[in-house]
């Protein structure tokens, strides 16, 4: 099986960036998605340019302090001059309160900043998985096709926390539409971080996943500092032993 271990939120802090570099230098993380309007974006660019084996995507944003547009439009909370917070953004998505033109223009600005820094973009994904919502998905597909970006993160969850027939059907439909427009993995695997036995649970879930007939799965990760769960788990000898008979790749290999 081909495994993409992707680091989200690249550029958020210098400490996070350093985690990505360390894990990349060890051959563990070969893919990361950068936030264009993040505080440590310039530091991330330096790491990208010194790491030719690192595939870099764009972590598109529509909530929080990451907007590129500063003029008032449907995506901006006028009281803060930034995107709405996550819960309000989701509410507005569910009620179709955003202009899709405003969303697309914002995404273009984020993508263009990454291009302007000489970065070849391997794929697109979305902060807080907001491309799970179809109005966002269609704009991301439009963006990818316009700028020749071949791949996008899947929203099919491999080994979900609480299996739900209705949600599974929705995500399978999402996967069908995505795969008919762009390249995407068979699904993504989410690390469980909070149970007391989280390491053992994740190892067991991964072991079962690796016995399936999936061709390519993304392991979504959020390394933040040298002692956070994801950073330690990805360097755990038991995890690395599970990976040794499989191929670590990035989105260029889809």
N, C-alpha and C positions, 0 to 999 in steps of 0.2 A: 504494500500500500504506500502511496505517496502521502506525506504529511507536510502540511504548511503550518508552521508555528509562527503566528503573526503577533507582533507587539502593537497594541493600539496606543493612541494618545502620544505618539512620538512628537517631541517638541514641547510638551507641556512644562517640563522642568529640566534643568541641567542634570539633576540626579537621575531622573527617569531615562534621559538620553544616554547617560553613562551605563546604566543597566543594559540597555539595548546593545550598546557597543561591546560590553563584556560578554554578553550571551551570544552575540554574533561572532565575536572573535573565537569563541569556543565551539563554533559550528552548530549551535542549537537554534538560534533565531536567524532565519534567512529572509524574513519578510517583516515589514513594519509599515504602519500607516501614519502619516504625519498630519498634524493639524496646522493649516496654513497660517492662521492668525493666533498662534500660541506664543507664550512669553519667551520660550527658548527655541523658537524656530530656527534662528540663525545658527545656533549651536548644533541643532539636528542636521542642518545642511552641511556643516563641516564634517560631521561623522559620515553622512551619506557619501560625500565626495572622496572620503578616505576608505570606503568600504564597498568596493565594486561588486562583491558577491551578495550585497543586501538589496533585495527587491523592495521598492518603495511605492506604496499606494497613497491615496489621499483619503484622510479621515474627514469626510464632509460633516459640517456642523450646521444645525438649525436651532440650537438652544444654548443658553449660557453666553459668556462674554467673547464669543469667537467670530462675530459678524465682521465682514469686510465693508459692506455698505453702511454708511452712517446717516444717509438721508432717510426720512420717514417713509416706511412702506409697511405692508401687511405683516412682515416677519419681525418687525422691530417693536419692542416695548418702549414707548415714548418716554416713560418715566425714568428709564435707565439708559436709553440710547443704545441698547443691545438686544439680542434675541430674548424672547420670553424664556422663563425657566422651563425645565423639562415637562412638568405636569401640565402647565398651561399650553405648551407647544403641542403636546399630545391631544389635549382637549380640542385645540383649534384644528388639528389635522382631522380628527374624527368628525368635526362639524363643517369641514371644508371651508374654513375661515381664511385660509391663506390664498393669495394669488399665486398660481403656479408660475407665472412670469417672474414674480419677485423671487421665488425660490430659485428658479433657473439662473437668473442674473447673479444671485448671491453665490451659487455654486461655481459659476464661471469665474468670478473674481477669486475664489479660493483656489481653484485649479490653476488659473493663470499665474498666481503668485508662485506656485510650485514650479511651473514651467519656466518662469522668469529666472529662477535660481538654477537652471540647467539640469533639472531632475527629470529623468525618463520615468513616467508613471506606469506601473505595472497593473494597477487595479484600483477600484473604488470600493470603499465601505462607508459606514455612517456612524457617527458618534451616537451612542445609546440605541443603535440598531433601528434608527427611525425609518430606514428604507424598507422596513417590514410593512409600512403603510403604503398602499398602492399609489396615492398621489405623489409620494416621495419617490417610490421605485420608478415610476414612469419618467420623472425628471432626471433621475440618475442614469437610466438607460439612454435617454435623449442626449445627456451630456457625454456619456461614454462614446456613443456613436458619432457625435459631432467631432470629437477630438481624437478618435481612433484608439481609445482605451479598450483593450479586449476583454477585461475580466471584472467581475464583481463578487463580493462576498455573498455566499448563500445564506438564506434565512431558515433553512431546514435544520433543526436541532438534532444532533446525534445523541442518543441517550439523555433525553430531557429529564428534568428534576421531577416533574409530575405529568406523566403522559395524559393527554387530553385529546379525545377523538376529534372534536370540532377544531381545536387549534392545529392539530396535525393535518387535517384536511385543508385548512387555510394555508398553512406553510407549504404543503405539497403543491397547491395551486400556484403559490408564489414562486416555488422552485421551477415549475413548468414554464411560467411566463419568463422568468429570468433566463433559464437555459435556452429558450427559443430566441433569445436576443443577444446574449453574451455568454462567454465561458464562465463557469462557476464550479466550485467543488461540489461533491455529493452532499455536503452539509458541513456544519461547524460543531465542534465539541467545546462545551463550556466547562471550565474548571469550577468545582464546588470548593469554596474557601472557608466556610464557616462551621461545619460540624466538627466536633472534637476529633473525630477520626477522618478528617478530610483527605489526608494523604492516602490512607488505605482505600477510601471510597473511590478516589480518582484513579488510583492504580488498577483497582478491580474493574471499573467502568472502561478504562482504556484497554485493558487486556481483552475484555469481551468485544469491544469495537474492532480491535485489530484482527479478530477472528472472522469478521464479516467479509463480504465480497465488494465493499466499497472500493473505488479506485483511488479517490483522493479526498481527504478530509482536512479541514482547517482546525487547528487548536487555537482558539482565541486566548490571548494572554494580555495581562496588564502589569508588567513589571514596573514598580515605582521606585524602589530603593533596594539596597543590598540585602535587606532582611525581610522583605514582604513575602507573602505566601507564594506568589507566582515565580518570583526570582529563585527562591529556594527550591521549589518543586521542580522547576525545569532543569535544575542541576543535580537533583536527587539521583544517585546511582541506580535506584530501582526503576525510575522513569527512563533514564538513558538506556538501561538494559532492555526495556520494552521497545525502544526505538531502533535498536541496533540492527534488526532484521528488516527494517523498512527504510524508505528513502525520504530524507528531509529535502524539501524543495521550496521554491517561492512561486508566486503567481505567473512568472515568466514560463514556468514549466507546465502550465495547464494545457 
